[in-house]
Every structure is written in structure tokens, then in C-alpha cells.
Amino acid sequence: MHDGMFRLLRHRRFLPLFVAQFLGAANDNLFKNALAVLIVYGQGRSGGLAPSVLVPLSAGLFILPYFLFSATAGQMADRYEKSRLMRLWKGLEVAVSAVGAWSLLTGSLAGMLAALFLLGVQAALYGPVKYAVLPELLKPDELVGGNALIEGGTFLAILAGTIAGGALILADGGPAAVAALSLGLAVMGFAAALAVPPARPGNPGTIVGAHIARETAVVLGLVWRRRDLTLAVLGISWFWLVGATYLGQFPAFARDVLAAGPSVVTMLLAMFSVGIGLGSVLCGRLTAGRLPVRPVVWAAVGMALFGADLWLAADPAAAVEPADLTAFLARPASWRILADLLAVAVCGGIYIVPLYVVLQSCGDPAVRSQVVAANNIVNAGFMVAAALASSGLLALGLAVPQLFLMVALANLAVAGRLRHLPAALQSSCREPEALS
């Protein structure tokens, strides 16, 4: 076991970064889910738009900045010292959360949508810094453990923020409670960022361009010219596509297949998020600081096998009576469904951690943030593709379990592609001795 992974939480060079990331992820998902629930149950038709239009619109507003600003954010993170940029971007989160709090208190839907877009801008600007700074604050043999804790913490923060947003917003005084919590999370995240120690000096030779399309092409080119980085980015983006597909379909899966209510949706979300966290931590503890690239392939195979069994276990005929959480758990078949979902997520956690370490340890340090920015752009593209493809396939009559099966089988193709990653790393990675 690699006990040093949890020792990182006692060090200033890691704990403030971990806390800032955790609180930021919780805040984003708190506001996003609160707004989605408010649109569906509170606002009704607002400005002539139905909830079925407003909810996807809000999701699009949050992800759009990743396409617009990631490249510039990566260039800035390579040019300037990263801990100072972290404080700048976390300070921006406080300002945006104040706008969001005002919009919630006044009931301004336009203000809420604007705040959500600005939260996406802040997340896109902060994204390259939080991953690219890790190799500057941690030792090489701590990178796997550090990434494991970041990934595990992020998904637990997503779970906590999503549940809190949905639970609070429709309660008495709900908008005020969400406003106060969101602003509080942002302030605490900024305070944590103040404690992040200085990173390495930036590279003043890095050019920060203003032309969105050109700079995006530049940062993507840094990845596409390297086979190892290309495989890592595509592998990471596939993970986010799978995650977006599962998370996006849990409400329909619970309602239409399991004949269950919102409490079961929360249970599915919890199993998936906790599973990612467990898998990430398991990866960090079992690797003793080395970079396990070969298990990535087996983890993809595991996602395929358990995802296929989830399809087999999801029999609508077994769920004829509407069920709350207690009734759902009383069905014997439900435990198989939950076990499959947990296993898919654990495999996902094992799968994703090494791929992030590849980006951090095998790229050119002078452009590391831009490589992370390129990854964020491709991730966003895959998640949009997941939403569009899922909507199209379901509109054509595909059932949610069949969609899960398609994703599961596609994992086998991804595993086949990623089997070439170890050889690519051995030939191009700057630190091949860290590979196993």
C-alpha cells in the first residue's frame, strides 16, 4: 500500500489545492442543479421557453466557455506563475457567485443563466492551472496519489453539490440558502487558494493570443503531434463521455426502467460518484507511486463487462410498481443493478487517474498547461457529443438500458486502442522509468 497518498493531505503543497478544487466543483454543481430544478419545478415557462429547452440551454451555457477560453487559459498558465493565477481565478469565482446570489434572491432567470455562463468561464480559466501545477508542487512519485485524491474528491464534490442544490432550492427560503451556500463555498475556495505555495516561475516566452480559433488550433496541435498524448487525451475524453452518458440518463433510467422516484436517482448518482472516488483511491494506493498504464486497458474492459451486465439486470418487467428508495432496495434485482453501477464506476476511477498523470509527466513542461487546455477542449467536445448522441438515439426509440449497452461495448474498442499506450510512452515519454 502507498500510505504517502493520504499523507499529502497534511502538506501545504497539496491540501490547499485539493480543498480549492473540491469546493469549486461542489459550487459549480450546486448552482447548476439548483438552476435546473428551479427551471423544471419553479419557473415553468420562462421568457416563452419550456423547461425542456431551458435545461439543455443552461447546460450548453456552462460548457461553451471551455471551447472559447481554454486555449487562452492554457497559454496564460504557462506564461505566468500558477499559484498567483489560481488566486486570480478563485477570486473571479467569488465575484461570479455574488452575481449568482443576487439573481437567486431577485428571481432573475436571465441573471441566473448569465451567472452559470460566467461560472463556466471561471472553470475554463481555472482548469489548466489545477492540473498543470501538480507536477510543480508534488514529487514525481506522488503524482499518481495526488491525481487519485483530486479525481476522487472531485466526484464526491459533484455528488454533494448536486444533492444539495436539488434539495435546497425548492425548500422554504431555498433560493436564499443556495445563494448563501454558493457564495460561502466560493469564499472558502479563494481562502484555500491563498495558501497554495508558489509554483515555478512562468515562461515569459509563451505568447498569449486573442484569436480563439487560431489559439485553439495551436494548443490542439501540441497534443496531436504526439501519439502518447493523443491516446491519453482521447482516453480521458472517453471517460467523460461515459460519465456524462450515465449521469445524464439516471433520471430517465429510474423513472422509465426502474419505476422509481427521485430518491433512487440520488442513490444511482451516489453509487456512481462514490465508485469513481473508490477506484481513484484504489489506483493510488496500489501503485506505490508508479504510473500503471497497462491497467488502464483492463479497467476499460471492466467498464465494458459490468456495463453489459447492467443492461442484463435492468429488466423493466421486474419493476411494475412505483417505488421509493425503500421499496426499490427491497427488490432483489436492485442490488445487482447497484453493484454493476458501482463496479463500472470503480473501473472508471482506476482507468482515469493514470491518463491524467501521462499528461502531466510526459509532456513538455514549457507547454504543460496548454496540453491540459487541449485536453479540456476535447473533453468538452466529447460531452457535447454524448448529449447529442444520447438524445438522438433515444428519440429513435432506443431504451436507456440499450444505450448503456452501446457505451459498454464501445469500451472494448477504446481498450483495444489504448493497448498501444505503453509502447507509445516508452518511445516518447521523458520519464519512462516511471512506467509499469
QUIWO-V905488 format. One record per residue. RES is the residue in one small letter. OMEGA is omega in radians with two decimals (NA if undefined). BURIAL is b if it has 16 or more other C-alpha atoms within 10 Angstrom, else e. D_CENTER is the distance of its C-alpha to the mean C-alpha in whole Angstrom. Layout:
BEGIN
res:omega:burial:d_center
RES:OMEGA:BURIAL:D_CENTER
RES:OMEGA:BURIAL:D_CENTER
END
This chain:
BEGIN
res:omega:burial:d_center
m:-3.09:e:26
h:-3.06:b:25
d:-3.12:e:25
g:3.14:b:25
m:-3.12:b:21
f:3.04:e:21
r:3.12:e:24
l:-3.11:b:22
l:3.10:b:21
r:-3.05:e:25
h:3.11:e:24
r:-3.11:e:24
r:3.10:b:23
f:-3.00:b:19
l:-3.14:b:19
p:3.10:b:19
l:3.12:b:16
f:-3.12:b:15
v:3.14:b:16
a:3.12:b:15
q:-3.13:b:11
f:-3.10:b:11
l:3.10:b:13
g:3.12:b:12
a:3.11:b:8
a:-3.11:b:11
n:3.12:b:13
d:-3.06:b:11
n:3.00:b:10
l:-3.07:b:14
f:-3.13:b:15
k:-3.07:b:14
n:3.07:b:15
a:3.13:b:18
l:3.14:b:19
a:3.14:b:18
v:3.13:b:20
l:3.11:b:23
i:-3.05:b:23
v:-3.00:e:24
y:-3.03:e:26
g:-3.05:e:27
q:-3.05:b:28
g:3.08:e:29
r:-3.12:e:30
s:-3.13:e:29
g:3.13:e:31
g:-3.12:e:32
l:3.12:e:28
a:3.09:e:28
p:3.14:b:24
s:3.06:e:24
v:-3.05:e:23
l:-3.11:b:22
v:3.06:b:19
p:3.11:e:18
l:3.14:e:19
s:3.10:b:17
a:3.12:b:14
g:3.12:e:15
l:-3.14:b:16
f:-3.04:b:13
i:-3.11:b:12
l:-3.11:b:15
p:3.10:b:15
y:3.09:b:13
f:-3.03:b:16
l:-2.90:b:18
f:-3.07:b:18
s:-3.09:b:15
a:3.12:b:18
t:3.12:b:20
a:3.11:b:18
g:3.11:b:18
q:3.11:b:22
m:-3.12:b:22
a:3.05:b:20
d:-3.08:b:22
r:-3.01:b:25
y:3.12:b:25
e:-2.87:b:25
k:-3.11:b:21
s:3.08:b:22
r:3.09:b:24
l:3.11:b:21
m:3.14:b:18
r:3.11:b:21
l:-3.09:b:22
w:3.08:b:18
k:3.02:b:18
g:3.08:b:21
l:3.12:b:20
e:3.10:b:18
v:-3.14:b:21
a:-3.14:b:23
v:3.12:b:20
s:3.06:b:20
a:3.06:b:24
v:3.11:b:24
g:3.11:b:21
a:3.10:b:24
w:-3.11:b:27
s:3.11:b:26
l:-3.10:b:25
l:-3.13:b:28
t:-3.13:e:30
g:-3.11:e:29
s:3.13:e:28
l:3.11:b:26
a:3.10:e:26
g:3.11:b:25
m:3.13:b:22
l:3.09:b:21
a:3.12:b:21
a:3.12:b:20
l:3.08:b:16
f:-3.13:b:17
l:3.03:b:18
l:3.07:b:15
g:3.08:b:13
v:-3.13:b:15
q:-3.14:b:15
a:3.12:b:11
a:3.13:b:12
l:-3.09:b:15
y:-3.02:b:13
g:-3.13:b:11
p:-3.09:b:13
v:-2.95:b:15
k:3.09:b:13
y:-3.08:b:13
a:-3.11:b:16
v:-3.07:b:18
l:3.13:b:17
p:3.12:b:20
e:-3.13:b:22
l:-3.08:b:22
l:3.03:b:22
k:-3.11:e:24
p:-3.11:b:24
d:3.08:b:24
e:-3.04:b:21
l:-3.14:b:18
v:3.13:b:17
g:3.12:b:18
g:3.10:b:16
n:3.11:b:13
a:3.13:b:13
l:3.11:b:13
i:-3.11:b:11
e:3.12:b:8
g:3.13:b:10
g:-3.13:b:11
t:-3.11:b:7
f:3.03:b:7
l:3.08:b:10
a:3.07:b:10
i:3.12:b:8
l:-3.09:b:11
a:-3.13:b:13
g:-3.14:b:13
t:-3.14:b:13
i:-3.12:b:16
a:-3.14:b:18
g:-3.14:b:17
g:-3.08:b:19
a:-3.02:b:21
l:-2.85:b:23
i:-3.09:b:23
l:3.07:b:26
a:3.06:e:28
d:-3.09:e:31
g:-3.08:e:30
g:3.13:b:26
p:3.12:b:25
a:3.14:b:27
a:3.12:b:25
v:3.13:b:21
a:-3.12:b:23
a:-3.12:b:24
l:-3.14:b:21
s:3.14:b:19
l:3.12:b:21
g:3.10:b:22
l:-3.14:b:18
a:-3.13:b:18
v:3.13:b:22
m:3.09:b:21
g:3.08:b:18
f:3.11:b:20
a:3.10:b:23
a:-3.14:b:20
a:3.11:b:20
l:-3.10:b:24
a:3.11:b:24
v:-3.10:b:22
p:3.13:b:25
p:3.06:e:26
a:-3.14:b:24
r:3.06:e:26
p:3.12:e:28
g:3.14:e:27
n:-3.07:b:28
p:3.11:e:31
g:3.12:e:31
t:-3.14:e:28
i:3.07:e:28
v:-3.09:b:26
g:-3.11:e:27
a:-3.09:e:27
h:-2.97:e:27
i:-3.07:e:23
a:-3.11:e:24
r:-3.11:e:26
e:3.07:b:24
t:3.11:b:21
a:-3.14:e:23
v:-3.08:e:24
v:3.07:b:21
l:3.11:b:20
g:3.10:e:23
l:3.13:b:23
v:-2.99:b:20
w:3.13:e:22
r:3.11:e:25
r:-3.08:e:24
r:-3.12:b:24
d:3.14:b:22
l:3.09:b:19
t:3.13:b:19
l:3.14:b:19
a:-3.13:b:16
v:3.11:b:14
l:3.11:b:15
g:3.10:b:14
i:-3.12:b:10
s:3.07:b:10
w:3.10:b:12
f:-3.12:b:9
w:3.03:b:7
l:3.12:b:10
v:-3.14:b:11
g:3.13:b:8
a:3.13:b:9
t:3.14:b:12
y:-3.07:b:13
l:-3.12:e:11
g:-3.06:e:13
q:-3.14:b:16
f:3.13:b:16
p:3.13:b:19
a:3.12:b:21
f:3.14:b:21
a:-3.07:b:22
r:-2.96:b:25
d:-3.08:e:26
v:-3.08:b:26
l:-3.10:b:26
a:-3.04:b:28
a:-3.05:b:26
g:-3.06:b:25
p:-3.13:e:22
s:3.11:e:23
v:3.04:b:22
v:3.11:b:19
t:3.11:b:17
m:3.11:e:19
l:3.10:b:17
l:-3.13:b:13
a:-3.14:b:15
m:-3.11:b:16
f:-3.10:b:12
s:3.11:b:10
v:3.12:b:13
g:3.08:b:14
i:3.12:b:10
g:3.13:b:12
l:3.14:b:15
g:3.13:b:15
s:-3.14:b:13
v:3.12:b:16
l:3.10:b:18
c:-3.12:b:17
g:-3.07:b:18
r:-3.05:b:21
l:-3.05:e:23
t:3.10:b:23
a:3.06:b:25
g:3.11:b:23
r:-3.06:b:24
l:-3.05:b:21
p:-3.08:b:21
v:-3.13:b:21
r:3.08:b:23
p:3.08:b:21
v:-3.13:b:18
v:-3.12:b:20
w:3.07:b:21
a:3.07:b:18
a:3.08:b:18
v:3.10:b:21
g:3.08:b:20
m:3.11:b:17
a:-3.07:b:20
l:-3.12:b:23
f:3.06:b:21
g:3.08:b:20
a:3.12:b:23
d:3.04:b:25
l:3.08:b:22
w:3.13:b:24
l:-3.06:e:27
a:-3.05:b:27
a:-3.12:b:26
d:-3.12:e:29
p:-3.11:e:30
a:-3.13:e:34
a:-3.07:e:33
a:-3.06:b:31
v:-3.13:e:34
e:3.06:e:34
p:-3.00:e:32
a:2.88:b:30
d:-3.05:e:28
l:-3.12:e:26
t:3.13:e:30
a:3.11:e:31
f:-3.12:b:28
l:3.09:e:28
a:3.10:e:32
r:3.14:e:31
p:-3.10:e:32
a:-3.09:e:29
s:-3.11:b:26
w:3.06:e:26
r:3.11:b:26
i:-3.14:b:23
l:3.12:b:21
a:3.11:b:22
d:-3.13:b:21
l:3.10:b:17
l:-3.11:b:17
a:3.07:b:18
v:-3.09:b:16
a:3.09:b:13
v:3.08:b:15
c:3.11:b:15
g:3.10:b:12
g:3.08:b:11
i:-3.08:b:15
y:-2.89:b:14
i:-3.01:b:11
v:-3.12:b:12
p:-3.11:b:15
l:3.05:b:14
y:3.13:b:12
v:3.09:b:16
v:3.14:b:17
l:-3.03:b:16
q:-2.99:b:17
s:-3.03:b:21
c:3.09:b:22
g:3.07:b:22
d:-3.12:e:24
p:-3.11:b:24
a:-3.12:e:25
v:-3.06:b:22
r:-3.13:b:19
s:3.12:b:18
q:3.05:b:18
v:3.08:b:17
v:3.10:b:14
a:3.09:b:14
a:3.10:b:15
n:3.14:b:12
n:3.11:b:10
i:-3.13:b:13
v:3.06:b:13
n:-3.12:b:9
a:3.10:b:10
g:3.13:b:13
f:-3.14:b:12
m:3.05:b:10
v:3.10:b:13
a:3.11:e:15
a:-3.13:b:14
a:-3.12:b:15
l:-3.12:e:18
a:3.13:e:19
s:3.14:b:18
s:-3.14:e:20
g:-3.12:e:23
l:3.11:e:23
l:3.10:e:24
a:3.11:e:26
l:3.07:e:28
g:3.10:e:29
l:3.08:e:26
a:-3.11:b:25
v:3.10:b:22
p:3.10:b:23
q:3.06:b:24
l:3.08:b:21
f:3.12:b:19
l:3.11:b:22
m:3.12:e:21
v:-3.14:b:18
a:-3.12:b:19
l:3.11:b:22
a:3.08:b:20
n:3.12:b:18
l:3.09:b:22
a:3.10:e:22
v:3.11:b:19
a:3.11:b:21
g:3.13:e:24
r:-3.07:e:22
l:3.09:b:21
r:3.11:b:24
h:-3.05:e:25
l:-3.14:b:23
p:3.13:b:25
a:3.12:e:28
a:3.13:b:26
l:-3.13:b:25
q:-3.09:b:28
s:-3.02:e:30
s:-3.08:e:28
c:-3.12:b:26
r:-3.11:e:27
e:-3.06:e:27
p:-3.14:e:28
e:3.12:e:29
a:-3.07:e:26
l:3.06:b:25
s:NA:e:26
END
